[in-house]
Amino acid sequence: MWNTVSLAMPRGENHRWVARLDRRGFQVSTGSACATGTDGPSHVLAAMRVPPDEARRVVRVSAGWETSREDWLALAEAMGAAAREI
């Protein structure tokens, strides 16, 4: 999808990133909406042969029509702060 990106974070499992970014007002996810409630790495990442340890660090970020450059900069800043915690 044109508005969605999966990011392999440098360390820490994805649920830790989701929690820290949520506290900063950003809603990111560990996978697609159709995979809600499933456990383990994404089947899509597995099909792409992403190693399981890397797949457990992936977060998905989606943008909307009104997402601005400032929104992306704020997310980058929040990710930096989360990285320092993790």
C-alpha positions as CSV (number, residue, x, y, z in Angstrom):
1,M,0.0,0.0,0.0
2,W,1.3,3.5,-0.8
3,N,0.7,4.8,2.6
4,T,2.1,2.0,4.8
5,V,5.7,1.2,5.7
6,S,7.2,-1.6,7.8
7,L,10.2,-0.5,9.9
8,A,12.6,-3.0,11.4
9,M,13.6,-1.2,14.6
10,P,17.3,-1.5,15.8
11,R,16.5,-3.2,19.1
12,G,13.7,-4.3,21.4
13,E,10.6,-6.2,20.4
14,N,7.9,-4.4,18.5
15,H,5.4,-4.4,21.3
16,R,7.8,-2.3,23.4
17,W,8.0,0.3,20.5
18,V,4.2,0.3,20.1
19,A,3.7,1.0,23.9
20,R,6.2,3.8,24.0
21,L,5.0,5.5,20.8
22,D,1.4,5.2,22.0
23,R,2.3,7.1,25.2
24,R,3.6,9.8,22.9
25,G,0.4,10.0,20.9
26,F,1.3,7.8,17.9
27,Q,-0.6,4.7,16.9
28,V,1.6,2.3,15.2
29,S,1.1,-1.5,15.0
30,T,2.9,-4.8,14.9
31,G,1.0,-6.0,11.8
32,S,-2.0,-5.6,9.6
33,A,-5.5,-5.2,10.9
34,C,-6.4,-8.6,9.4
35,A,-3.7,-10.2,11.7
36,T,-5.1,-8.7,14.9
37,G,-5.0,-11.2,17.7
38,T,-2.5,-13.5,16.1
39,D,0.7,-14.4,17.9
40,G,4.2,-14.4,16.3
41,P,5.8,-12.7,13.4
42,S,3.8,-11.6,10.4
43,H,3.1,-14.3,7.8
44,V,3.9,-11.7,5.1
45,L,7.4,-11.1,6.6
46,A,7.9,-14.8,6.9
47,A,7.0,-15.3,3.2
48,M,9.6,-12.6,2.5
49,R,12.1,-14.6,4.5
50,V,12.6,-12.0,7.1
51,P,14.4,-13.7,9.9
52,P,12.1,-14.2,13.0
53,D,14.3,-12.1,15.3
54,E,14.1,-9.2,12.9
55,A,10.4,-9.7,12.3
56,R,9.8,-9.4,16.0
57,R,11.2,-5.8,15.8
58,V,9.0,-4.6,12.9
59,V,6.4,-1.9,13.4
60,R,3.9,-0.7,10.8
61,V,3.3,3.0,10.2
62,S,0.5,4.3,8.1
63,A,-0.2,7.8,6.8
64,G,-3.4,9.4,5.9
65,W,-4.3,12.0,3.4
66,E,-3.8,14.8,5.9
67,T,-0.5,13.5,7.3
68,S,2.0,16.3,7.1
69,R,5.8,16.7,7.0
70,E,5.5,18.0,10.6
71,D,3.7,14.8,11.6
72,W,6.6,12.7,10.2
73,L,9.1,14.8,12.0
74,A,7.3,14.5,15.3
75,L,7.1,10.7,14.8
76,A,10.9,10.6,14.1
77,E,11.5,12.6,17.3
78,A,9.2,10.2,19.3
79,M,11.1,7.2,17.9
80,G,14.4,8.7,19.0
81,A,13.0,9.2,22.5
82,A,11.6,5.7,22.5
83,A,15.0,4.3,21.3
84,R,16.8,5.9,24.2
85,E,14.3,4.2,26.6
86,I,14.6,0.8,25.0
